[in-house]
């Protein structure tokens, strides 16, 4: 019993001495070397940088590309900044965007939205005139209410006219709508929408 105790005590002392020497000399008992730890740390650091760069692109080329996309796709302009208003496809009024159908010829303007059963909220008909004129609109053969907006050559709203249906009313008794001053454009949209969105005289309409 005494011999076993002495041996155990000796082993304990030997282990304790080895640990003490290892701590003093910086020798570790990990199975992973310092070089491996450093390599993993550097790899993680590189991967983290790449992840941040992917999540937050800040290169000049990236910004230039974003700007180019905006210029090509998202810029609305005033009427006099557009080469040919016949080619416009969209209008922006008080932040609300409309898909446009353009009436350019005399026949197209005369027909307007006659005979259409309905019009969606995001649809509109743009009437384009060759020069400033004072056109007269009516609701002949039109079965849905419309809002008529007269616009000057700078894109400013001159007047807004809610137009109710007048089905069955003789032509001579149909209500007529005029701008009261020369205008260059007119837009017809779904009835009641101008008030709902908040269109106002003096507001500017942009196109693209």
SULZIKA-V56969 format. One record per residue. N is the residue number from 0. PHI is phi in whole degrees, 0 to 359 (none if undefined). PSI is psi in radians with two decimals (none if undefined). NEAR is the number of other ideal C-beta (glycine too) atoms within 8 Angstrom. Layout:
N_PHI_PSI_NEAR / N_PHI_PSI_NEAR
This chain:
0_none_-0.70_4 / 1_292_-0.70_5 / 2_295_-0.75_6 / 3_297_-0.74_7 / 4_297_-0.71_8 / 5_297_-0.76_8 / 6_298_-0.77_8 / 7_296_-0.71_8 / 8_295_-0.67_8 / 9_295_-0.76_8 / 10_298_-0.75_8 / 11_299_-0.75_8 / 12_295_-0.69_8 / 13_298_-0.79_8 / 14_296_-0.76_8 / 15_298_-0.70_8 / 16_294_-0.69_8 / 17_296_-0.70_8 / 18_294_-0.74_8 / 19_297_-0.74_8 / 20_296_-0.71_9 / 21_297_-0.71_10 / 22_292_-0.71_7 / 23_292_-0.58_6 / 24_263_-0.06_6 / 25_84_0.16_5 / 26_281_2.19_6 / 27_258_2.85_5 / 28_250_0.37_4 / 29_278_2.65_5 / 30_278_-0.12_2 / 31_254_2.22_5 / 32_281_2.84_6 / 33_299_-0.66_5 / 34_298_-0.73_6 / 35_295_-0.75_8 / 36_300_-0.79_9 / 37_297_-0.72_8 / 38_297_-0.77_8 / 39_296_-0.74_8 / 40_298_-0.79_8 / 41_296_-0.67_8 / 42_296_-0.79_8 / 43_299_-0.67_8 / 44_295_-0.77_8 / 45_297_-0.78_8 / 46_296_-0.67_8 / 47_296_-0.72_8 / 48_299_-0.79_8 / 49_297_-0.68_8 / 50_297_-0.76_8 / 51_296_-0.72_8 / 52_296_-0.63_9 / 53_290_-0.66_7 / 54_282_-0.54_5 / 55_231_1.31_6 / 56_295_2.21_6 / 57_227_0.36_6 / 58_285_2.67_6 / 59_298_-0.74_5 / 60_298_-0.64_6 / 61_296_-0.75_9 / 62_294_-0.71_9 / 63_296_-0.67_8 / 64_294_-0.74_8 / 65_299_-0.77_8 / 66_297_-0.69_8 / 67_296_-0.75_8 / 68_299_-0.73_9 / 69_296_-0.78_9 / 70_298_-0.65_8 / 71_282_-0.59_7 / 72_247_-0.49_6 / 73_243_-0.03_7 / 74_271_2.08_8 / 75_266_2.62_9 / 76_229_2.83_9 / 77_288_2.71_10 / 78_304_-0.74_14 / 79_287_-0.15_7 / 80_269_-0.09_5 / 81_257_2.30_12 / 82_299_-0.79_3 / 83_219_1.88_5 / 84_294_-0.27_11 / 85_296_-0.46_7 / 86_269_-0.05_7 / 87_292_2.60_12 / 88_240_-0.35_6 / 89_219_2.66_11 / 90_231_2.57_14 / 91_237_2.03_12 / 92_233_2.07_12 / 93_50_0.69_8 / 94_81_0.00_4 / 95_257_2.22_7 / 96_260_2.37_7 / 97_243_2.49_13 / 98_272_2.22_9 / 99_259_2.48_12 / 100_249_2.20_8 / 101_257_2.25_10 / 102_254_2.01_12 / 103_246_-0.81_7 / 104_285_2.85_6 / 105_299_-0.69_5 / 106_294_-0.74_6 / 107_295_-0.72_9 / 108_291_-0.64_12 / 109_293_-0.66_6 / 110_284_-0.73_9 / 111_54_-2.21_12 / 112_256_0.39_11 / 113_303_2.40_8 / 114_80_-0.07_7 / 115_283_2.32_9 / 116_287_-0.48_4 / 117_194_2.93_5 / 118_218_2.37_10 / 119_286_2.82_6 / 120_298_-0.53_6 / 121_264_0.22_6 / 122_252_2.64_11 / 123_203_2.71_12 / 124_248_2.21_12 / 125_258_2.19_14 / 126_260_2.11_12 / 127_249_2.24_10 / 128_248_2.63_11 / 129_291_-0.48_2 / 130_210_3.07_5 / 131_294_2.22_8 / 132_220_3.02_8 / 133_238_1.39_9 / 134_287_2.80_11 / 135_240_2.24_7 / 136_249_2.66_12 / 137_215_3.11_9 / 138_250_0.59_11 / 139_298_2.27_8 / 140_56_0.55_5 / 141_244_2.09_14 / 142_260_0.07_8 / 143_230_2.52_12 / 144_292_2.57_10 / 145_224_2.74_13 / 146_251_2.23_17 / 147_254_2.23_13 / 148_237_2.10_16 / 149_267_2.40_13 / 150_228_2.40_14 / 151_275_-3.11_12 / 152_292_-0.28_9 / 153_267_-0.07_8 / 154_96_0.09_12 / 155_274_2.38_10 / 156_288_2.18_15 / 157_265_-0.62_11 / 158_197_2.73_9 / 159_230_2.28_12 / 160_230_1.91_10 / 161_290_2.29_11 / 162_238_2.05_13 / 163_273_2.76_7 / 164_291_2.57_8 / 165_225_0.82_11 / 166_298_2.30_5 / 167_88_-0.13_3 / 168_280_2.27_7 / 169_302_2.61_5 / 170_306_-0.74_6 / 171_292_-0.27_4 / 172_254_0.00_5 / 173_292_2.44_11 / 174_289_2.47_7 / 175_244_2.72_7 / 176_227_2.23_9 / 177_225_2.72_8 / 178_285_-0.42_11 / 179_84_-0.10_6 / 180_198_2.80_6 / 181_299_2.39_8 / 182_226_2.96_16 / 183_248_-0.45_12 / 184_219_2.78_14 / 185_216_2.61_13 / 186_229_2.37_14 / 187_249_2.28_12 / 188_229_3.06_14 / 189_303_2.40_12 / 190_300_2.35_11 / 191_88_-0.19_9 / 192_287_-0.60_10 / 193_300_-0.77_11 / 194_290_-0.70_9 / 195_298_-0.75_6 / 196_280_-0.55_9 / 197_103_0.59_6 / 198_295_2.54_12 / 199_220_2.62_8 / 200_298_2.31_7 / 201_100_-0.30_5 / 202_293_2.66_10 / 203_257_2.38_8 / 204_255_2.29_14 / 205_251_2.72_10 / 206_225_2.76_15 / 207_206_none_10
